């Protein structure tokens, strides 16, 4: 199983072809799942997006104010630009405080149990992209 996961990660990492400020091709062959993406974005276990961002989620309490409102910032972005900002926002803005959700090297302050691991899987990135597109 670990070998399969390692191979899947290697394939997804290889598919990260940056074109300017976007990653146009999905990281997986399977389409993103909007509901799983919503759970990641709104959840307090994995994505933590609302820790910094706010958005059109009236039922969600304690939305963040450190980062742009999701709806306002997404309206100007393509699907590939959204994907790139999730994968490695520091490539676009080295001063960002947003974590790189699909990068495992050259990170700072990572606890040893998490070294070499990504925050989200390639499929979870695609799930989040699928959800974020719905709120544009």
DSSP file (Angstrom, degrees, kcal/mol; ACC not computed):
  #  RESIDUE AA STRUCTURE BP1 BP2  ACC     N-H-->O    O-->H-N    N-H-->O    O-->H-N    TCO  KAPPA ALPHA  PHI   PSI    X-CA   Y-CA   Z-CA
    1    1 A X     >        0   0    0      0, 0.0     4,-2.4     0, 0.0     5,-0.2   0.000 360.0 360.0 360.0 -45.1    0.0    0.0    0.0
    2    2 A X  H  >  +     0   0    0      1,-0.2     4,-2.5     2,-0.2     5,-0.2   0.882 360.0  52.8 -61.8 -36.9    2.8    2.5    0.9
    3    3 A X  H  > S+     0   0    0      2,-0.2     4,-2.3     1,-0.2    -1,-0.2   0.893 108.7  49.9 -63.3 -39.9    4.4    1.8   -2.5
    4    4 A X  H  > S+     0   0    0      2,-0.2     4,-2.6     1,-0.2    -2,-0.2   0.910 111.6  48.0 -65.0 -42.2    1.2    2.5   -4.3
    5    5 A X  H  X S+     0   0    0     -4,-2.4     4,-2.6     2,-0.2    -2,-0.2   0.903 111.4  50.7 -65.7 -40.0    0.8    5.8   -2.4
    6    6 A X  H  X S+     0   0    0     -4,-2.5     4,-2.4     2,-0.2    -2,-0.2   0.912 112.0  47.1 -62.4 -42.6    4.4    6.7   -3.1
    7    7 A X  H  X S+     0   0    0     -4,-2.3     4,-2.6     2,-0.2    -2,-0.2   0.911 111.4  51.2 -64.9 -42.7    3.8    6.0   -6.8
    8    8 A X  H  X S+     0   0    0     -4,-2.6     4,-2.4     1,-0.2    -2,-0.2   0.912 111.5  47.8 -61.3 -42.4    0.6    8.0   -6.8
    9    9 A X  H  X S+     0   0    0     -4,-2.6     4,-2.9     2,-0.2     5,-0.2   0.921 111.2  50.6 -64.5 -43.2    2.3   11.0   -5.2
   10   10 A X  H  X S+     0   0    0     -4,-2.4     4,-2.2     1,-0.2    -2,-0.2   0.909 111.9  47.4 -61.6 -42.3    5.2   10.8   -7.7
   11   11 A X  H  X S+     0   0    0     -4,-2.6     4,-1.3     2,-0.2    -1,-0.2   0.913 113.8  47.1 -65.5 -42.5    2.8   10.7  -10.6
   12   12 A X  H  < S+     0   0    0     -4,-2.4     4,-0.3     1,-0.2     3,-0.2   0.911 112.0  50.3 -65.8 -41.5    0.8   13.6   -9.2
   13   13 A X  H >< S+     0   0    0     -4,-2.9     3,-1.3     1,-0.2    -1,-0.2   0.896 108.7  52.4 -63.6 -38.8    3.9   15.6   -8.5
   14   14 A X  H 3< S+     0   0    0     -4,-2.2    -1,-0.2     1,-0.3    -2,-0.2   0.792 102.6  59.9 -66.6 -26.9    5.2   15.0  -12.0
   15   15 A X  T 3< S+     0   0    0     -4,-1.3     2,-2.2    -3,-0.2    -1,-0.3   0.494  74.7 105.5 -81.7  -1.2    1.9   16.3  -13.4
   16   16 A X    <   +     0   0    0     -3,-1.3     2,-0.8    -4,-0.3    -1,-0.1  -0.501  46.2 168.2 -78.8  76.0    2.4   19.7  -11.8
   17   17 A X        -     0   0    0     -2,-2.2     7,-0.5     8,-0.1     2,-0.4  -0.818  23.8-148.9 -94.1 110.3    3.3   21.5  -15.0
   18   18 A X  E     -A   23   0A   0     -2,-0.8     2,-0.5     5,-0.2     5,-0.2  -0.621  13.7-172.6 -79.4 132.8    3.3   25.2  -14.3
   19   19 A X  E >   -A   22   0A   0      3,-3.2     3,-1.1    -2,-0.4     2,-0.5  -0.899  66.3 -56.4-123.6  98.8    2.3   27.5  -17.2
   20   20 A X  T 3  S-     0   0    0     -2,-0.5    -2,-0.0     1,-0.2     0, 0.0  -0.559 123.1 -13.8  66.7-118.6    2.9   31.0  -16.0
   21   21 A X  T 3  S+     0   0    0     -2,-0.5     2,-0.3    -3,-0.1    -1,-0.2   0.063 126.3  65.8-104.6  24.3    0.8   31.4  -12.8
   22   22 A X  E <   -A   19   0A   0     -3,-1.1    -3,-3.2    62,-0.1     2,-0.6  -0.964  63.8-140.8-144.0 161.1   -1.3   28.3  -13.2
   23   23 A X  E     -A   18   0A   0     57,-2.1    60,-0.2    -2,-0.3    -5,-0.2  -0.923  26.7-177.1-115.8  98.3   -1.4   24.5  -13.3
   24   24 A X        +     0   0    0     -2,-0.6     2,-0.3    -7,-0.5    -1,-0.1   0.872  57.9  71.1 -71.2 -39.0   -3.9   23.9  -16.0
   25   25 A X  S    S-     0   0    0     -8,-0.3    -8,-0.1   -10,-0.2     0, 0.0  -0.606  88.9-111.7 -84.5 136.9   -4.0   20.1  -15.9
   26   26 A X        -     0   0    0     -2,-0.3    -1,-0.1     1,-0.1    -2,-0.1  -0.230  19.4-127.4 -57.8 154.3   -5.7   18.4  -13.0
   27   27 A X  S    S+     0   0    0     95,-0.3     2,-0.3    -4,-0.1   -12,-0.2   0.606  89.6  37.9 -80.0 -12.8   -3.4   16.4  -10.6
   28   28 A X  S    S-     0   0    0     94,-0.2    -2,-0.1     2,-0.2     4,-0.1  -0.868  74.2-127.5-133.7 165.4   -5.5   13.3  -10.9
   29   29 A X  S    S+     0   0    0     -2,-0.3     2,-0.4     2,-0.1    -1,-0.1   0.710  91.5  81.3 -82.5 -22.5   -7.5   11.4  -13.6
   30   30 A X  S    S-     0   0    0      1,-0.1    -2,-0.2    -3,-0.0     3,-0.1  -0.703  89.0-114.8 -87.4 132.1  -10.6   11.4  -11.3
   31   31 A X        -     0   0    0     -2,-0.4    96,-0.1     1,-0.1     2,-0.1  -0.225  38.0 -95.0 -61.4 153.5  -12.7   14.6  -11.3
   32   32 A X        -     0   0    0     94,-0.3     2,-0.6    -4,-0.1    95,-0.2  -0.392  32.0-128.3 -68.2 147.9  -12.9   16.6   -8.1
   33   33 A X     >  -     0   0    0     90,-0.3     4,-2.5     1,-0.2    98,-0.2  -0.890  10.2-153.7-102.0 116.8  -15.8   15.9   -5.8
   34   34 A X  H  > S+     0   0    0     -2,-0.6     4,-2.5     1,-0.2     5,-0.2   0.892  93.1  49.3 -58.7 -44.7  -17.6   19.2   -4.8
   35   35 A X  H  > S+     0   0    0      2,-0.2     4,-2.1     1,-0.2    -1,-0.2   0.898 112.1  47.3 -66.8 -40.4  -19.0   17.9   -1.5
   36   36 A X  H  > S+     0   0    0      2,-0.2     4,-1.9     1,-0.2    -1,-0.2   0.906 112.5  51.3 -65.5 -39.3  -15.6   16.5   -0.4
   37   37 A X  H  X S+     0   0    0     -4,-2.5     4,-2.6    90,-0.3    -2,-0.2   0.906 108.2  51.3 -62.3 -41.5  -14.0   19.8   -1.4
   38   38 A X  H  X S+     0   0    0     -4,-2.5     4,-2.8     1,-0.2     5,-0.3   0.909 108.1  52.5 -61.6 -42.3  -16.6   21.7    0.6
   39   39 A X  H  X S+     0   0    0     -4,-2.1     4,-1.5     1,-0.2    -1,-0.2   0.883 111.5  46.7 -61.5 -38.6  -15.9   19.5    3.7
   40   40 A X  H  < S+     0   0    0     -4,-1.9     7,-0.7     2,-0.2     9,-0.5   0.938 115.1  45.1 -69.0 -46.5  -12.2   20.3    3.4
   41   41 A X  H  < S+     0   0    0     -4,-2.6     9,-0.8     1,-0.2     8,-0.4   0.921 123.3  34.2 -64.7 -45.3  -12.7   24.1    2.9
   42   42 A X  H  < S+     0   0    0     -4,-2.8    -1,-0.2    -5,-0.2    -2,-0.2   0.681 100.7 100.1 -85.6 -17.7  -15.2   24.5    5.7
   43   43 A X     <> -     0   0    0     -4,-1.5     5,-0.9    -5,-0.3     7,-0.3  -0.229  61.9-148.8 -73.4 157.8  -13.8   21.9    8.0
   44   44 A X  T   5S+     0   0    0      3,-0.1    -1,-0.1     4,-0.1    -4,-0.1   0.098  89.4  62.5-108.6  18.8  -11.5   22.5   11.0
   45   45 A X  T   5S+     0   0    0     -5,-0.1    -1,-0.1     0, 0.0    -5,-0.1   0.719 116.5   4.4-112.4 -31.9   -9.6   19.2   10.6
   46   46 A X  T   5S+     0   0    0     -6,-0.2    -6,-0.1    -7,-0.2    -5,-0.1   0.754 130.2  27.2-124.5 -59.9   -7.8   19.3    7.3
   47   47 A X  T   5 -     0   0    0     -7,-0.7    -6,-0.1    -8,-0.2    -3,-0.1   0.884  64.3-168.2 -82.2 -39.6   -8.0   22.4    5.2
   48   48 A X    >>< +     0   0    0     -5,-0.9     3,-1.7    -8,-0.5     4,-0.5   0.749  31.4 149.2  56.4  26.2   -8.5   25.1    7.9
   49   49 A X  H >>  +     0   0    0     -9,-0.5     4,-2.8    -8,-0.4     3,-1.2   0.872  64.8  55.5 -59.1 -39.1   -9.4   27.6    5.1
   50   50 A X  H 34 S+     0   0    0     -9,-0.8    14,-1.2    -7,-0.3    -1,-0.3   0.488  86.6  80.4 -78.3  -0.3  -11.8   29.6    7.2
   51   51 A X  H <4 S+     0   0    0     -3,-1.7    14,-0.4    12,-0.2    -1,-0.3   0.883 118.7   8.7 -65.2 -37.3   -9.1   30.1    9.8
   52   52 A X  H << S+     0   0    0     -3,-1.2    15,-2.2    -4,-0.5    14,-1.0   0.739 125.8  60.7-110.7 -36.9   -7.7   32.9    7.5
   53   53 A X     <  -     0   0    0     -4,-2.8    11,-2.0    13,-0.2     2,-0.3  -0.527  58.2-156.4 -95.4 159.0  -10.4   33.4    4.8
   54   54 A X        +     0   0    0     14,-0.4    16,-3.2     9,-0.2     2,-0.3  -0.751  22.7 159.1-117.1 174.0  -14.0   34.3    4.9
   55   55 A X        -     0   0    0     -2,-0.3     2,-2.5    14,-0.2     8,-0.1  -0.975  54.7 -54.8-175.3-174.9  -16.6   33.5    2.2
   56   56 A X  S    S+     0   0    0     -2,-0.3     2,-0.3     1,-0.1    -2,-0.0  -0.338  86.0 117.7 -79.5  61.1  -20.3   33.1    1.3
   57   57 A X    >   +     0   0    0     -2,-2.5     3,-2.0     3,-0.1    -1,-0.1  -0.690  34.6 175.2-128.1  76.8  -20.9   30.6    4.1
   58   58 A X  T 3  S+     0   0    0     -2,-0.3    -1,-0.1     1,-0.3    -2,-0.0   0.731  78.4  56.2 -61.3 -23.6  -23.5   32.2    6.5
   59   59 A X  T 3  S+     0   0    0      2,-0.1     2,-0.6     0, 0.0    -1,-0.3   0.577  88.4  91.5 -84.3  -7.9  -23.8   29.1    8.6
   60   60 A X    <   -     0   0    0     -3,-2.0     3,-0.3     2,-0.0     2,-0.2  -0.782  65.6-154.1 -93.6 121.9  -20.1   29.0    9.4
   61   61 A X        +     0   0    0     -2,-0.6    -2,-0.1     1,-0.2    -3,-0.0  -0.506  67.0  26.6 -88.8 159.8  -19.0   30.9   12.5
   62   62 A X  S    S-     0   0    0     -2,-0.2    -1,-0.2     1,-0.2     2,-0.2   0.918  73.6-178.3  58.8  52.6  -15.6   32.4   13.2
   63   63 A X        -     0   0    0     -3,-0.3    -9,-0.2     1,-0.1   -12,-0.2  -0.538  27.9-104.6 -79.8 150.6  -14.5   33.1    9.6
   64   64 A X        -     0   0    0    -11,-2.0   -12,-0.2   -14,-1.2    -1,-0.1  -0.178  23.6-168.8 -76.6 164.6  -11.0   34.5    9.2
   65   65 A X        +     0   0    0    -14,-0.4   -12,-0.2   -12,-0.1   -13,-0.1   0.143  69.4  87.5-135.7  17.5  -10.0   38.0    8.3
   66   66 A X  S    S+     0   0    0    -14,-1.0     2,-0.2   -15,-0.2   -13,-0.2   0.726  93.2  35.9 -86.4 -23.9   -6.2   37.5    7.6
   67   67 A X  S    S-     0   0    0    -15,-2.2   -13,-0.2     1,-0.1     3,-0.1  -0.770 100.7 -72.2-127.1 168.0   -6.7   36.6    4.0
   68   68 A X        -     0   0    0     -2,-0.2   -14,-0.4     1,-0.1     2,-0.2  -0.188  55.9 -93.6 -61.2 151.6   -9.0   37.7    1.1
   69   69 A X     >  -     0   0    0    -16,-0.2     4,-2.4     1,-0.1     5,-0.2  -0.466  36.7-131.3 -59.7 132.8  -12.6   36.7    1.0
   70   70 A X  H  > S+     0   0    0    -16,-3.2     4,-2.6     1,-0.2     5,-0.2   0.918 102.3  48.4 -60.3 -47.1  -12.8   33.6   -1.1
   71   71 A X  H  > S+     0   0    0      1,-0.2     4,-1.4   -17,-0.2    -1,-0.2   0.924 113.7  47.3 -61.8 -43.4  -15.6   34.6   -3.3
   72   72 A X  H  4 S+     0   0    0      1,-0.2     4,-0.3     2,-0.2    -1,-0.2   0.886 117.1  42.0 -66.1 -38.9  -14.0   38.0   -4.1
   73   73 A X  H >< S+     0   0    0     -4,-2.4     3,-0.6     1,-0.2    -1,-0.2   0.819 112.4  53.5 -79.9 -28.8  -10.6   36.6   -4.8
   74   74 A X  H >< S+     0   0    0     -4,-2.6     3,-1.9    -5,-0.2    -1,-0.2   0.778  89.3  76.9 -75.7 -26.0  -11.8   33.6   -6.8
   75   75 A X  T 3< S+     0   0    0     -4,-1.4    -1,-0.2     1,-0.3    -2,-0.1   0.787  99.8  42.6 -58.2 -28.3  -13.9   35.6   -9.3
   76   76 A X  T <  S+     0   0    0     -3,-0.6     2,-0.3    -4,-0.3    -1,-0.3   0.456 100.8  89.7 -96.8  -1.1  -10.8   36.7  -11.1
   77   77 A X    <   -     0   0    0     -3,-1.9     2,-0.1    -4,-0.2    59,-0.0  -0.758  65.7-136.9-105.6 143.4   -9.0   33.3  -11.1
   78   78 A X     >  -     0   0    0     -2,-0.3     4,-2.3     1,-0.1     5,-0.2  -0.380  36.7-101.3 -81.0 169.1   -9.1   30.5  -13.6
   79   79 A X  H  > S+     0   0    0      1,-0.2     4,-2.4     2,-0.2     5,-0.1   0.907 125.3  50.9 -57.3 -42.8   -9.3   26.8  -12.5
   80   80 A X  H  > S+     0   0    0      1,-0.2     4,-2.2     2,-0.2   -57,-2.1   0.849 108.6  50.8 -65.9 -34.9   -5.6   26.4  -13.1
   81   81 A X  H  > S+     0   0    0    -59,-0.2     4,-2.0     2,-0.2    -1,-0.2   0.877 110.0  50.0 -70.0 -37.6   -4.8   29.5  -11.1
   82   82 A X  H  X S+     0   0    0     -4,-2.3     4,-1.4     2,-0.2    -2,-0.2   0.944 110.8  49.8 -63.0 -47.2   -6.9   28.2   -8.2
   83   83 A X  H  X S+     0   0    0     -4,-2.4     4,-2.7     1,-0.2     3,-0.5   0.920 110.3  50.5 -57.5 -45.8   -5.1   24.9   -8.4
   84   84 A X  H  X S+     0   0    0     -4,-2.2     4,-2.5     1,-0.2    -1,-0.2   0.885 107.0  53.8 -61.8 -39.6   -1.7   26.6   -8.4
   85   85 A X  H  X S+     0   0    0     -4,-2.0     4,-0.6     1,-0.2    -1,-0.2   0.767 112.9  44.1 -69.2 -24.7   -2.5   28.7   -5.4
   86   86 A X  H  < S+     0   0    0     -4,-1.4    15,-2.3    -3,-0.5    16,-0.5   0.886 114.2  48.8 -81.1 -43.2   -3.4   25.5   -3.4
   87   87 A X  H  < S-     0   0    0     -4,-2.7    15,-1.6    14,-0.2    -2,-0.2   0.956 138.4 -15.0 -63.3 -53.2   -0.4   23.5   -4.6
   88   88 A X  H >X  +     0   0    0     -4,-2.5     3,-1.6    -5,-0.2     4,-0.5  -0.520  58.5 173.2-157.0  79.4    2.2   26.1   -3.8
   89   89 A X  H >X S+     0   0    0     -4,-0.6     4,-2.1    10,-0.3     3,-0.9   0.765  79.3  69.2 -62.3 -24.0    1.2   29.7   -3.2
   90   90 A X  H 34 S+     0   0    0      1,-0.3    -1,-0.3     2,-0.2     6,-0.1   0.731  87.8  65.1 -69.0 -19.5    4.7   30.6   -2.2
   91   91 A X  H <4 S+     0   0    0     -3,-1.6    -1,-0.3    -7,-0.2     3,-0.2   0.832 111.9  35.1 -68.1 -30.3    5.8   30.2   -5.8
   92   92 A X  H << S+     0   0    0     -3,-0.9     2,-0.3    -4,-0.5    -2,-0.2   0.774 137.4  17.9 -91.8 -31.4    3.6   33.1   -6.7
   93   93 A X    ><  -     0   0    0     -4,-2.1     3,-2.2     1,-0.1    -1,-0.3  -0.798  62.8-166.7-144.2  96.3    4.2   35.2   -3.6
   94   94 A X  T 3  S+     0   0    0     -2,-0.3    -4,-0.1     1,-0.3    -1,-0.1   0.700  90.2  55.7 -58.8 -19.3    7.2   34.2   -1.5
   95   95 A X  T 3  S+     0   0    0     -5,-0.0    -1,-0.3     2,-0.0    -5,-0.1   0.424  80.3 124.5 -93.1   0.6    5.9   36.3    1.4
   96   96 A X    <   -     0   0    0     -3,-2.2    -6,-0.0    -7,-0.2    -3,-0.0  -0.213  52.0-154.3 -63.3 149.8    2.5   34.6    1.7
   97   97 A X        +     0   0    0      2,-0.1     2,-0.3    -8,-0.0    -1,-0.1   0.448  63.8 110.8 -98.0  -3.7    1.4   33.0    5.0
   98   98 A X  S    S-     0   0    0      1,-0.1    -8,-0.1    -9,-0.0    -9,-0.1  -0.530  73.0-119.7 -71.1 132.7   -0.8   30.6    3.1
   99   99 A X        -     0   0    0     -2,-0.3     2,-0.8     1,-0.1   -10,-0.3  -0.349  18.6-113.8 -71.3 154.3    0.5   27.0    3.4
  100  100 A X    >   -     0   0    0    -12,-0.1     3,-0.7     1,-0.1    19,-0.4  -0.811  29.0-166.3 -85.1 111.7    1.5   25.0    0.4
  101  101 A X  T 3  S+     0   0    0    -15,-2.3    19,-2.8    -2,-0.8    18,-0.3   0.652  81.2  32.4 -80.0 -15.6   -1.1   22.2    0.4
  102  102 A X  T 3  S+     0   0    0    -15,-1.6     2,-0.4   -16,-0.5    -1,-0.2  -0.268  96.2  95.1-138.0  51.3    0.7   19.9   -2.1
  103  103 A X    <   +     0   0    0     -3,-0.7    16,-0.2    14,-0.1    14,-0.1  -0.996  37.0 175.9-137.9 140.2    4.4   20.5   -1.6
  104  104 A X        +     0   0    0     -2,-0.4    12,-0.7    12,-0.1     2,-0.3   0.396  57.4  69.6-127.7   2.0    6.7   18.5    0.6
  105  105 A X  S    S+     0   0    0      1,-0.2    10,-0.0    11,-0.1     0, 0.0  -0.864  91.6  20.3-123.2 159.0   10.1   19.9    0.1
  106  106 A X  S    S+     0   0    0     -2,-0.3     2,-0.3     1,-0.2    -1,-0.2   0.850  83.5 147.1  57.1  38.8   11.9   23.2    1.0
  107  107 A X        -     0   0    0     -3,-0.2     2,-0.4     3,-0.0     3,-0.3  -0.724  40.3-134.2-101.5 155.1    9.4   23.9    3.8
  108  108 A X  S    S+     0   0    0     -2,-0.3     0, 0.0     1,-0.2     0, 0.0  -0.854  75.9   9.3-110.4 144.1   10.2   25.7    7.0
  109  109 A X  S    S+     0   0    0     -2,-0.4     2,-0.5     1,-0.2    -1,-0.2   0.806  77.3 158.5  66.8  33.2    9.2   24.7   10.5
  110  110 A X        -     0   0    0     -3,-0.3    -1,-0.2     2,-0.0     5,-0.1  -0.790  41.9-122.8 -93.6 127.1    7.7   21.3    9.7
  111  111 A X    >>  -     0   0    0     -2,-0.5     3,-2.3     1,-0.1     4,-0.5  -0.373  28.5-110.2 -65.3 145.1    7.6   18.8   12.6
  112  112 A X  G >4 S+     0   0    0      1,-0.3     3,-1.1     2,-0.2    -1,-0.1   0.786 114.2  60.2 -52.9 -35.4    9.4   15.6   12.0
  113  113 A X  G 34 S+     0   0    0      1,-0.2    -1,-0.3     3,-0.0    -2,-0.0   0.748 110.3  44.6 -64.9 -17.2    6.4   13.3   11.7
  114  114 A X  G X4 S+     0   0    0     -3,-2.3     3,-2.0     2,-0.0    -1,-0.2   0.434  80.6 126.1-105.6  -1.0    5.2   15.5    8.8
  115  115 A X  T << S+     0   0    0     -3,-1.1     3,-0.1    -4,-0.5   -10,-0.1  -0.342  80.9  13.2 -59.4 134.7    8.5   15.8    6.9
  116  116 A X  T 3  S+     0   0    0    -12,-0.7     2,-0.3     1,-0.3    -1,-0.3   0.523 107.0 109.8  78.3   5.4    8.1   14.7    3.3
  117  117 A X    <   -     0   0    0     -3,-2.0    -1,-0.3   -13,-0.1     2,-0.2  -0.816  61.2-133.3-113.6 153.6    4.3   14.7    3.4
  118  118 A X        -     0   0    0     -2,-0.3   -16,-0.2     1,-0.1   -17,-0.1  -0.654  16.0-129.1 -97.1 160.4    1.8   17.0    1.9
  119  119 A X  S    S+     0   0    0    -19,-0.4     2,-0.3   -18,-0.3   -17,-0.2   0.931  94.7  23.9 -71.8 -46.6   -1.1   18.6    3.7
  120  120 A X  S    S-     0   0    0    -19,-2.8    -1,-0.1   -33,-0.1     2,-0.1  -0.857  82.9-120.4-117.2 153.6   -3.6   17.4    1.1
  121  121 A X     >  -     0   0    0     -2,-0.3     4,-2.2     1,-0.1     5,-0.2  -0.375  36.0-102.5 -79.9 169.0   -3.5   14.6   -1.4
  122  122 A X  H  > S+     0   0    0      1,-0.2     4,-2.0     2,-0.2   -95,-0.3   0.903 125.0  50.4 -58.9 -41.2   -3.7   15.3   -5.2
  123  123 A X  H  > S+     0   0    0      1,-0.2     4,-2.3     2,-0.2   -90,-0.3   0.895 108.0  52.0 -66.4 -38.9   -7.4   14.1   -5.1
  124  124 A X  H  > S+     0   0    0      2,-0.2     4,-2.5     1,-0.2    -1,-0.2   0.881 106.8  53.8 -65.2 -36.6   -8.2   16.4   -2.2
  125  125 A X  H  X S+     0   0    0     -4,-2.2     4,-2.5     1,-0.2    -1,-0.2   0.945 110.4  46.9 -58.9 -46.8   -6.6   19.3   -4.1
  126  126 A X  H  X S+     0   0    0     -4,-2.0     4,-2.4     1,-0.2   -94,-0.3   0.857 110.2  53.3 -65.4 -34.8   -9.0   18.5   -7.0
  127  127 A X  H  X S+     0   0    0     -4,-2.3     4,-2.0   -95,-0.2   -90,-0.3   0.926 110.6  46.6 -63.8 -44.4  -11.9   18.2   -4.7
  128  128 A X  H  X S+     0   0    0     -4,-2.5     4,-3.0     2,-0.2     5,-0.2   0.912 111.4  51.2 -64.9 -42.9  -11.2   21.7   -3.3
  129  129 A X  H  X S+     0   0    0     -4,-2.5     4,-2.1     1,-0.2    -1,-0.2   0.933 108.5  52.5 -58.7 -45.4  -10.8   23.1   -6.7
  130  130 A X  H  X S+     0   0    0     -4,-2.4     4,-0.7     1,-0.2    -1,-0.2   0.894 113.8  43.4 -59.1 -40.6  -14.1   21.6   -7.8
  131  131 A X  H >X S+     0   0    0     -4,-2.0     3,-1.1   -98,-0.2     4,-0.7   0.939 110.9  52.9 -70.4 -46.9  -15.8   23.2   -4.8
  132  132 A X  H >< S+     0   0    0     -4,-3.0     3,-0.9     1,-0.3     4,-0.4   0.842 102.5  59.4 -61.4 -32.9  -14.2   26.6   -5.1
  133  133 A X  H >< S+     0   0    0     -4,-2.1     3,-0.9     1,-0.2    -1,-0.3   0.834  98.8  60.0 -62.7 -31.0  -15.3   26.9   -8.7
  134  134 A X  H << S+     0   0    0     -3,-1.1    -1,-0.2    -4,-0.7    -2,-0.2   0.725 104.6  48.2 -71.8 -19.9  -18.9   26.6   -7.5
  135  135 A X  T <<        0   0    0     -3,-0.9    -1,-0.2    -4,-0.7    -2,-0.2   0.419 360.0 360.0-100.5   2.7  -18.6   29.8   -5.4
  136  136 A X    <         0   0    0     -3,-0.9    -1,-0.2    -4,-0.4    -2,-0.1   0.504 360.0 360.0 -59.5 360.0  -17.0   32.0   -8.1
